Amino acid sequence: MSNLPAEQEQNVFPSSEPEELMYGEREIQEGHLITFPNPRVGRRYEVSISLPEFTCKCPFSGYPDFATLHLTYVPNQRVVELKSLKLYINSYRDRYISHEESINQILDDFVGACDPLEVKLVGDFNPRGNVHTCIEVQHQRSESSSQ
């Protein structure tokens, strides 16, 4: 039981149906990949990122799908900003999208934003109905697009 007066008690928790989006929801909705200049252009190094809380919705059942994403890339001129990556990934939580399409779309968007020398993305989806799915996609910058 709360020690607050009755008129204040109702404001302790946000309403179950907010009139406007909360700040986190707005950031996720506006989420796009932001990059910054690679601090070591010319040095070949690998960046590995694990995103253990990926969610989307099955386009057939509407049930939630959960996965751990493993992103590994070799930067070229640009590096992804991690908070923007987190917000971008969270933008999938309410999307009805297949495992295959979600991982391929994330890779396409990442390549479009960063233009890495190489990138590999693995979506390791939690089993559902005794089925475990792992989707792996890769991209390598072609010699013709090298600068």
NUKOL-813359 format. One line per field, with one value per atom (N, C-alpha, C, O): x, y, z; residue in one letter. Coordinates in steps of 0.2 Angstrom, whole numbers. Layout:
BEGIN
X	(X:...) $
Y	(Y:...) $
Z	(Z:...) $
resn	(A:...) $
// end
This chain:
BEGIN
X	(4:0:4:9:3:6:5:0:10:9:8:8:6:5:-3:-7:-4:-11:-15:-11:-21:-25:-24:-23:-23:-23:-16:-15:-11:-4:-3:1:-6:-5:-7:-3:-11:-13:-8:-8:-3:2:9:14:9:15:17:23:13:14:11:5:14:11:5:4:0:-6:-5:0:-9:-8:-9:-7:-13:-13:-11:-15:-5:-2:-5:-6:-6:-9:-4:-5:2:8:13:14:18:23:28:29:30:35:42:43:47:53:57:60:57:60:57:60:50:47:48:48:48:50:57:57:61:68:69:72:65:65:61:64:56:52:56:56:60:64:71:75:72:79:81:78:87:91:98:101:102:109:113:113:117:121:128:130:133:140:144:142:150:155:162:162:166:173:177:178:179:183:190:193:192:198:204:209:204:210:209:210:207:206:213:218:213:219:221:225:219:221:215:209:216:211:210:215:204:202:195:191:193:186:183:185:176:172:167:163:166:161:156:158:149:144:139:137:137:132:125:126:120:113:109:105:108:105:97:94:95:87:83:79:85:82:75:74:70:63:60:61:55:51:45:44:40:34:33:35:31:30:24:19:26:21:15:10:15:9:5:-1:9:5:4:0:9:9:13:14:15:19:26:28:28:35:40:40:45:51:57:58:61:67:73:74:79:85:91:90:97:103:106:107:108:111:119:121:123:130:132:131:134:137:144:147:148:155:157:154:161:162:169:172:172:178:177:174:178:176:180:186:177:180:181:186:177:178:173:175:168:163:163:163:161:159:152:150:149:142:142:146:138:137:132:127:135:131:124:120:123:116:111:106:113:109:108:102:113:112:107:102:107:102:95:91:94:88:85:79:89:87:85:80:89:87:80:76:80:73:67:62:68:63:59:54:62:59:54:51:54:50:43:40:40:33:32:26:37:36:35:37:30:28:33:32:38:43:46:47:48:51:58:61:61:68:72:77:71:75:75:81:69:69:72:75:71:73:81:84:84:92:94:99:91:93:92:97:87:85:90:93:92:97:103:107:106:112:112:117:107:106:107:110:103:103:110:112:113:120:125:129:125:129:128:133:122:120:123:125:123:125:132:135:136:143:147:153:145:149:155:161:155:161:164:162:171:174:171:171:170:166:161:163:156:152:148:147:147:143:138:140:132:127:124:122:123:120:114:115:108:103:101:99:102:101:95:95:89:83:81:83:78:76:71:67:72:68:60:59:56:49:46:47:42:38:44:43:49:54:58:61:58:62:67:65:73:78:81:83:81:83:89:89:94:100:100:101:100:101:108:109:112:118:119:118:120:121:128:130:131:137:137:134:142:143:150:154:153:160:160:157:164:164:168:173:165:168:174:174:179:185:183:186:177:175:173:173:170:168:173:172:179:185:187:187:189:191:198:200) $
Y	(-6:0:6:6:11:17:22:22:26:31:38:43:38:44:46:41:52:54:51:50:50:47:51:47:58:61:60:61:59:57:50:49:46:39:36:32:39:37:39:36:43:45:42:43:37:33:29:29:26:22:25:27:24:27:23:17:26:23:17:17:12:6:8:4:14:16:23:28:24:31:35:32:42:46:47:48:47:48:43:40:42:38:40:46:35:36:38:36:41:43:37:38:32:26:23:21:23:21:26:23:32:37:36:36:35:33:27:27:22:16:17:14:20:21:25:24:30:34:31:34:25:22:21:18:24:22:22:24:19:18:24:27:26:31:29:24:32:30:36:42:34:39:37:31:42:40:35:35:30:25:28:31:27:30:27:30:22:18:16:10:20:18:15:18:10:7:1:-3:1:-5:-9:-8:-16:-21:-23:-26:-22:-25:-27:-25:-31:-34:-32:-31:-30:-28:-33:-35:-36:-41:-38:-36:-39:-36:-42:-45:-43:-47:-44:-39:-45:-42:-48:-51:-49:-55:-54:-59:-49:-47:-46:-42:-48:-47:-50:-56:-46:-49:-46:-41:-51:-49:-53:-57:-53:-57:-61:-59:-67:-72:-69:-67:-69:-66:-70:-68:-76:-81:-82:-82:-82:-84:-77:-77:-73:-67:-68:-63:-74:-75:-72:-71:-70:-67:-72:-78:-70:-74:-70:-64:-74:-71:-74:-80:-70:-72:-68:-63:-71:-68:-66:-71:-60:-58:-58:-55:-60:-60:-56:-59:-50:-46:-45:-43:-47:-46:-43:-45:-37:-34:-31:-29:-30:-26:-19:-19:-14:-7:-5:-7:-1:3:10:11:14:22:23:28:19:21:16:10:17:13:14:20:9:10:13:10:17:20:15:13:12:7:8:4:14:15:16:13:18:18:11:10:7:0:-3:-7:-2:-5:-3:-7:4:7:4:2:3:1:-7:-9:-11:-18:-18:-22:-14:-14:-12:-13:-9:-7:-13:-12:-19:-25:-28:-33:-26:-29:-30:-35:-25:-26:-27:-27:-29:-31:-38:-42:-39:-46:-47:-45:-52:-53:-60:-62:-63:-70:-69:-64:-75:-75:-73:-69:-76:-75:-68:-65:-65:-58:-53:-49:-54:-50:-49:-44:-55:-55:-52:-49:-54:-51:-44:-40:-41:-34:-30:-25:-33:-30:-29:-24:-35:-35:-29:-25:-29:-24:-17:-13:-16:-9:-7:-2:-12:-11:-10:-5:-13:-12:-5:-2:-3:3:9:14:8:13:13:19:8:7:6:8:2:0:-3:-1:-9:-12:-16:-18:-17:-22:-29:-32:-31:-38:-37:-33:-41:-42:-48:-51:-51:-57:-56:-54:-58:-58:-65:-68:-67:-73:-72:-68:-74:-74:-81:-85:-81:-88:-87:-85:-90:-89:-95:-101:-93:-98:-103:-101:-109:-114:-113:-110:-114:-114:-120:-121:-123:-129:-134:-138:-135:-140:-139:-143:-132:-130:-125:-119:-126:-121:-118:-122:-112:-109:-104:-100:-105:-101:-98:-102:-92:-88:-85:-81:-86:-83:-80:-83:-73:-70:-66:-64:-65:-62:-57:-58:-52:-48:-46:-45:-46:-44:-38:-39:-33:-27:-29:-32:-28:-30:-25:-20:-28:-24:-18:-12:-18:-13:-7:-1:-8:-3:0:4:-3:-1:6:8:10:17:18:23) $
Z	(0:0:0:3:-4:-5:1:4:3:8:5:8:-2:-5:-5:-4:-5:-5:-11:-16:-11:-16:-23:-28:-23:-29:-32:-39:-29:-31:-33:-37:-30:-31:-38:-40:-41:-48:-53:-58:-51:-56:-55:-58:-50:-49:-55:-56:-58:-64:-70:-70:-76:-82:-83:-82:-86:-88:-93:-97:-93:-97:-105:-109:-106:-113:-113:-113:-114:-114:-120:-125:-119:-124:-130:-136:-128:-132:-131:-126:-136:-135:-129:-129:-126:-121:-124:-130:-121:-124:-127:-133:-124:-127:-133:-138:-133:-139:-145:-151:-143:-149:-152:-158:-147:-150:-154:-159:-152:-156:-162:-168:-162:-168:-173:-180:-171:-175:-177:-180:-174:-174:-181:-186:-182:-189:-187:-182:-191:-190:-191:-196:-186:-186:-186:-183:-190:-191:-189:-189:-188:-187:-191:-192:-192:-196:-192:-186:-196:-193:-191:-194:-184:-182:-184:-183:-187:-190:-197:-198:-201:-208:-211:-209:-214:-217:-212:-215:-206:-202:-202:-201:-204:-204:-197:-194:-194:-188:-188:-192:-183:-183:-177:-171:-178:-173:-172:-177:-166:-164:-159:-154:-161:-157:-156:-161:-150:-148:-146:-141:-148:-147:-144:-148:-138:-135:-134:-132:-136:-135:-141:-140:-147:-153:-152:-150:-154:-155:-161:-163:-164:-169:-169:-164:-173:-173:-179:-184:-178:-183:-188:-185:-194:-199:-200:-203:-197:-198:-192:-192:-186:-180:-176:-172:-177:-172:-166:-162:-165:-159:-159:-164:-153:-153:-155:-152:-158:-159:-156:-156:-153:-149:-152:-154:-152:-155:-152:-149:-153:-151:-158:-162:-159:-165:-164:-159:-169:-168:-175:-180:-174:-179:-179:-174:-184:-184:-191:-196:-191:-197:-196:-191:-202:-203:-206:-212:-202:-205:-211:-212:-215:-220:-218:-214:-220:-219:-213:-209:-211:-206:-201:-203:-195:-189:-187:-186:-185:-182:-175:-171:-173:-167:-163:-165:-157:-154:-151:-152:-149:-146:-152:-152:-158:-164:-166:-168:-166:-168:-163:-165:-156:-152:-153:-153:-154:-156:-162:-163:-167:-174:-173:-176:-169:-168:-164:-166:-159:-156:-160:-158:-165:-170:-173:-176:-173:-175:-171:-173:-164:-159:-161:-159:-165:-166:-174:-176:-177:-184:-186:-182:-190:-192:-198:-204:-197:-202:-200:-194:-205:-205:-202:-203:-200:-197:-203:-202:-209:-215:-217:-218:-218:-220:-215:-217:-209:-204:-204:-204:-204:-204:-211:-211:-216:-223:-223:-225:-220:-220:-216:-217:-210:-205:-209:-208:-212:-216:-221:-222:-225:-230:-227:-230:-222:-219:-216:-217:-213:-210:-216:-215:-221:-227:-230:-232:-230:-233:-229:-231:-222:-218:-217:-217:-216:-215:-221:-220:-226:-231:-229:-231:-225:-222:-227:-232:-226:-230:-230:-235:-224:-223:-218:-213:-218:-212:-212:-218:-206:-206:-200:-195:-201:-196:-195:-200:-189:-187:-183:-178:-185:-180:-178:-181:-171:-168:-164:-158:-167:-164:-159:-160:-154:-149:-152:-156:-149:-152:-150:-145:-155:-154:-157:-163:-153:-156:-158:-163:-155:-156:-162:-165:-165:-171:-169:-166:-170:-169:-175:-180:-176:-183:-182:-177:-186:-186:-193:-198:-194:-201:-201:-196:-206:-207:-214:-219:-214:-220:-220:-214:-225:-226:-232:-237:-231:-237:-237:-232:-243:-244:-249:-254:-247:-252:-258:-258:-264:-270:-272:-270:-276:-278:-282:-281:-286:-290:-286:-288:-279:-275:-270:-266:-270:-266:-268:-274:-263:-264:-261:-261) $
resn	(M:M:M:M:S:S:S:S:N:N:N:N:L:L:L:L:P:P:P:P:A:A:A:A:E:E:E:E:Q:Q:Q:Q:E:E:E:E:Q:Q:Q:Q:N:N:N:N:V:V:V:V:F:F:F:F:P:P:P:P:S:S:S:S:S:S:S:S:E:E:E:E:P:P:P:P:E:E:E:E:E:E:E:E:L:L:L:L:M:M:M:M:Y:Y:Y:Y:G:G:G:G:E:E:E:E:R:R:R:R:E:E:E:E:I:I:I:I:Q:Q:Q:Q:E:E:E:E:G:G:G:G:H:H:H:H:L:L:L:L:I:I:I:I:T:T:T:T:F:F:F:F:P:P:P:P:N:N:N:N:P:P:P:P:R:R:R:R:V:V:V:V:G:G:G:G:R:R:R:R:R:R:R:R:Y:Y:Y:Y:E:E:E:E:V:V:V:V:S:S:S:S:I:I:I:I:S:S:S:S:L:L:L:L:P:P:P:P:E:E:E:E:F:F:F:F:T:T:T:T:C:C:C:C:K:K:K:K:C:C:C:C:P:P:P:P:F:F:F:F:S:S:S:S:G:G:G:G:Y:Y:Y:Y:P:P:P:P:D:D:D:D:F:F:F:F:A:A:A:A:T:T:T:T:L:L:L:L:H:H:H:H:L:L:L:L:T:T:T:T:Y:Y:Y:Y:V:V:V:V:P:P:P:P:N:N:N:N:Q:Q:Q:Q:R:R:R:R:V:V:V:V:V:V:V:V:E:E:E:E:L:L:L:L:K:K:K:K:S:S:S:S:L:L:L:L:K:K:K:K:L:L:L:L:Y:Y:Y:Y:I:I:I:I:N:N:N:N:S:S:S:S:Y:Y:Y:Y:R:R:R:R:D:D:D:D:R:R:R:R:Y:Y:Y:Y:I:I:I:I:S:S:S:S:H:H:H:H:E:E:E:E:E:E:E:E:S:S:S:S:I:I:I:I:N:N:N:N:Q:Q:Q:Q:I:I:I:I:L:L:L:L:D:D:D:D:D:D:D:D:F:F:F:F:V:V:V:V:G:G:G:G:A:A:A:A:C:C:C:C:D:D:D:D:P:P:P:P:L:L:L:L:E:E:E:E:V:V:V:V:K:K:K:K:L:L:L:L:V:V:V:V:G:G:G:G:D:D:D:D:F:F:F:F:N:N:N:N:P:P:P:P:R:R:R:R:G:G:G:G:N:N:N:N:V:V:V:V:H:H:H:H:T:T:T:T:C:C:C:C:I:I:I:I:E:E:E:E:V:V:V:V:Q:Q:Q:Q:H:H:H:H:Q:Q:Q:Q:R:R:R:R:S:S:S:S:E:E:E:E:S:S:S:S:S:S:S:S:S:S:S:S:Q:Q:Q:Q) $
// end
